[in-house]
Amino acid sequence: MNLRVIQFLRLLLGIIFLGAGINGYMVFFGFEPFIATSPEAMALFIFDYLLFVEKSLEIICGILLLTNQFVPMAIAILSPIVANIFLLHLFVDPSMLALAVIVVLLHGLLLYHYRNHFAGLFVRKPAATDTDTPSTTAPLGE
């Protein structure tokens, strides 16, 4: 896929999650949200820590996507959140289903583009490595 298209998809998904995360903090602190929220989704956050953790992850991953840092990690962290958003709007609150489908498509395209970074997760029987030999790669991929 074209690199500019991937950059656009990454930035768009980063903006969506950064905005949703900040919007969630507005609700968390009792302010009026600047983007419409799903009342059914907010009702699922019976315990405030769930809202706090999810919106914190959305903000962190949105910033990572926007700054092009640790993108595969951000995509991996957002995977269960994206699945939850889609299923919630599919079965509980279809009013924002179009946005949920867009988020799933953006996430899926980025996941496909970065699929080589996740290939090691699907090794059925990985070979044990000798811990005494130093790794040839830098710890943070530099």
C-alpha positions as CSV (number, residue, x, y, z in Angstrom):
1,M,0.0,0.0,0.0
2,N,1.2,3.5,-0.7
3,L,3.2,5.1,2.2
4,R,1.1,8.3,2.1
5,V,-2.1,6.3,2.4
6,I,-0.7,4.5,5.5
7,Q,0.4,7.8,7.0
8,F,-3.0,9.2,6.5
9,L,-4.7,6.1,8.0
10,R,-2.3,6.2,11.0
11,L,-2.9,9.9,11.6
12,L,-6.7,9.6,11.2
13,L,-6.8,6.7,13.7
14,G,-4.5,8.6,16.1
15,I,-6.8,11.7,15.9
16,I,-9.9,9.6,16.5
17,F,-8.4,7.9,19.6
18,L,-6.8,11.0,21.0
19,G,-10.1,12.8,20.7
20,A,-12.1,10.0,22.2
21,G,-9.7,9.7,25.1
22,I,-9.7,13.4,25.9
23,N,-13.5,13.3,25.5
24,G,-13.7,10.4,28.0
25,Y,-11.7,12.4,30.5
26,M,-14.2,15.3,30.2
27,V,-16.9,12.8,31.2
28,F,-14.6,11.4,34.0
29,F,-14.1,14.8,35.5
30,G,-17.8,15.7,35.2
31,F,-17.6,18.2,32.4
32,E,-19.8,18.2,29.3
33,P,-18.1,16.1,26.5
34,F,-17.3,18.0,23.4
35,I,-18.1,15.0,21.2
36,A,-21.4,13.1,21.6
37,T,-20.9,9.9,23.6
38,S,-23.0,6.8,23.7
39,P,-25.1,6.7,26.9
40,E,-25.1,2.9,26.7
41,A,-21.3,2.8,26.6
42,M,-20.9,5.2,29.5
43,A,-23.4,3.0,31.5
44,L,-21.0,0.1,31.1
45,F,-18.3,2.0,33.0
46,I,-19.9,1.3,36.4
47,F,-16.5,1.6,38.0
48,D,-14.6,4.8,37.3
49,Y,-11.2,3.0,37.0
50,L,-12.4,1.2,33.8
51,L,-13.1,4.5,32.1
52,F,-9.9,5.9,33.4
53,V,-7.8,3.0,32.1
54,E,-9.4,2.7,28.7
55,K,-9.3,6.4,28.0
56,S,-5.7,6.6,29.2
57,L,-4.8,3.9,26.8
58,E,-6.7,5.6,24.0
59,I,-4.8,8.9,24.6
60,I,-1.4,7.2,24.9
61,C,-2.0,5.1,21.7
62,G,-3.4,8.1,19.9
63,I,-0.2,10.1,20.7
64,L,2.0,7.1,19.6
65,L,0.1,6.9,16.3
66,L,0.3,10.6,15.7
67,T,4.1,10.7,16.5
68,N,4.8,7.5,14.5
69,Q,6.4,5.9,17.6
70,F,5.9,2.3,18.6
71,V,3.1,2.0,16.0
72,P,2.8,-1.9,16.1
73,M,2.6,-1.8,19.9
74,A,-0.1,0.9,19.8
75,I,-2.0,-1.2,17.2
76,A,-1.7,-4.3,19.4
77,I,-2.9,-2.3,22.5
78,L,-5.9,-0.9,20.6
79,S,-7.0,-4.2,19.2
80,P,-9.3,-5.3,22.1
81,I,-10.5,-1.7,22.5
82,V,-11.5,-1.6,18.8
83,A,-13.2,-5.0,19.0
84,N,-15.1,-3.8,22.1
85,I,-16.2,-0.6,20.4
86,F,-17.4,-2.4,17.3
87,L,-19.3,-5.1,19.3
88,L,-20.9,-2.5,21.6
89,H,-22.2,-0.5,18.7
90,L,-23.3,-3.6,16.8
91,F,-25.3,-5.2,19.6
92,V,-26.1,-2.5,22.1
93,D,-26.1,1.0,20.6
94,P,-26.2,1.1,16.8
95,S,-26.4,4.9,16.7
96,M,-22.6,5.2,16.2
97,L,-22.1,2.0,14.2
98,A,-20.8,3.9,11.2
99,L,-18.0,5.4,13.2
100,A,-17.2,2.0,14.7
101,V,-17.0,0.4,11.3
102,I,-14.6,3.2,10.1
103,V,-12.4,2.6,13.2
104,V,-12.4,-1.2,12.5
105,L,-11.4,-0.6,8.9
106,L,-8.7,1.9,9.8
107,H,-7.3,-0.4,12.4
108,G,-7.6,-3.5,10.1
109,L,-5.7,-1.7,7.3
110,L,-2.9,-0.7,9.7
111,L,-2.8,-4.1,11.2
112,Y,-2.4,-5.6,7.7
113,H,0.3,-3.1,6.8
114,Y,2.3,-3.9,9.9
115,R,1.6,-7.7,9.8
116,N,5.3,-8.6,9.6
117,H,5.8,-7.1,13.1
118,F,3.2,-9.6,14.5
119,A,4.4,-12.7,12.6
120,G,6.4,-13.9,15.6
121,L,3.2,-14.1,17.7
122,F,1.9,-16.9,15.5
123,V,4.9,-19.3,15.8
124,R,3.4,-22.6,17.1
125,K,6.6,-24.0,18.7
126,P,9.2,-21.3,19.0
127,A,12.8,-22.5,19.5
128,A,14.3,-21.7,22.9
129,T,17.2,-19.3,22.7
130,D,20.4,-19.3,24.7
131,T,20.1,-16.5,27.2
132,D,23.9,-16.3,27.5
133,T,24.4,-15.0,24.0
134,P,23.7,-11.3,23.5
135,S,20.9,-10.2,21.2
136,T,21.9,-8.8,17.8
137,T,19.1,-6.3,17.8
138,A,18.7,-3.2,20.0
139,P,16.2,-3.5,22.8
140,L,14.0,-0.7,21.4
141,G,14.5,-1.5,17.8
142,E,17.0,1.4,17.2
